[in-house]
Amino acid sequence: MPPVSKGKAKPDERNAAPPEKKPKLEDCLEEEEGGDDKHVVKRKPTVTDQSKLCPYLDTINRHLLDFDFEKLCSVSLTRINVYACLVCGKYFQGRGTNTHAYTHSVAESHHVFLNLSTLKFYCLPDNYEIIDSSLDDIKYVLDPVFTVRDIRHLDNEDVKQSRTVDGTFYNPGVVGLNNIKANDYCNVILQALSHVKPIRDFFLMEKNYANIKRPPGDTAFTLVQRFGELLRKLWNPRNFKAHVSPHEMLQAVVLWSSKQFQITKQGDPIEFLSWFLHSLHKQLRGNRQPDSSVINRSFLGEMKIYTRKLPPTELDDVQKQLLLATDEYQEKEETSTFLYLTCDLPATPLFIDELRENIIPQVNLYQLLAKFNSISEKEYKTYKENFLKRFEITRLPKYVILYIKRFTKNTFFLEKNPTIVNFPVKNVDFGDILTEENKKAHRYTKYNLVANIVHDGEPNSGTYRCHILQKSTNQWYEMQDLHVTNILPQMITLTEAYIQIYEQQETDET
């Protein structure tokens, strides 16, 4: 047998091509066959499969999720890059190694997190994005989105009740607001404004105010954004719970009112309403024109004020006549705009009646509105001069806000007038107080009540509640913080009304 050379390989073995490796099944997208050649398409390695098959989705506890509070890390109190743990509901910063969210996920074995700014879900500590349509409901609760079609159907009669995670039924828009300590005076105003249709429809669509130009460094616009967020949560048909906490909204109020309105101290709703409407109007770049912002389009009316100076009482008749002939004592006319009308209650009786009972006095709403009929005169006193004023409404707004002045402040204490105002819930005719000339300029002068704010208790330590009309069911509700109950419209007129909002009828219904 001839010897075999160890150093030299056979010529056919040396020139042979290396064997072709078969592609792994998971690396192949598709095989294309063209003649004898097989073309294998390879894809880049991704974590898509892992993202879609996260094993921890069943650990999410929707009962503990609450996105109403300020988006702060619960450890470092920073607002930057905050994630919500979807297992326990707490907020933590970051998702990289050694961040608070990473540490929490390792220590507590809580793995599913939501970025509160980008609305993306992540699994920690593995640090991959979770893509799953079953999480869309959580995303919608954090940031509800309304289309034009959704808004148009909010007041339809066929609107169904919504259901929370724990099975409670509720009507969108008729949702309780949490009273953090003493902010019920803010809650009633926010509830009332949420049922004024133009205000609601404007703020439910974020794009209506997202592109408003504002000067650099102007952070007061946060007030507008927070109010929009609150309205979207109040009208959200997919809430996890049947109440909303206005924490972020109130934080913005405290900050931009320079602590004039506090969460921990009772305030006056009419002062808050006046400040809030002016602030929204200013931030929406409104001016003096009636159609410059949604606030003016809804609430701005116009009146003429006739002022006449009175001569001092210590003068005799001849001197008074001489003074009244001068220009200073002639009647002066000025045109003014208004967002609400102040109605003065008659003074309460000082003595008990003949039956030795203190009967609560009553007054008709039309008697209070007579102040604006251009005939009735009211005396106003300053520290050295007295004036007689009369008011003539020249343009009625689409929504009339009536402020019934119940509180009078003197040197010693604050006093409340308990007089009950008798008012109809529907068909309040403001045409009765207009002059014939002004009445011709208004096609519709009848108004329906949509919100009624009531004060109960002592002047300094009382509480506020509001009555709201839900148009889809034509049902009245009484709201006091978290408590929402049905109420008959006949019962509303028996309360000590403080602020009322009336909506103009756009049909000739009776």
Order of alpha helices (4+ residues) and beta strands (2+ residues): alpha-beta-beta-alpha-beta-beta-alpha-beta-beta-beta-alpha-alpha-beta-beta-beta-alpha-alpha-alpha-alpha-beta-alpha-alpha-alpha-beta-alpha-beta-beta-beta-alpha-beta-beta-beta-beta-beta-beta-beta-alpha-beta-beta-beta-beta-alpha-beta
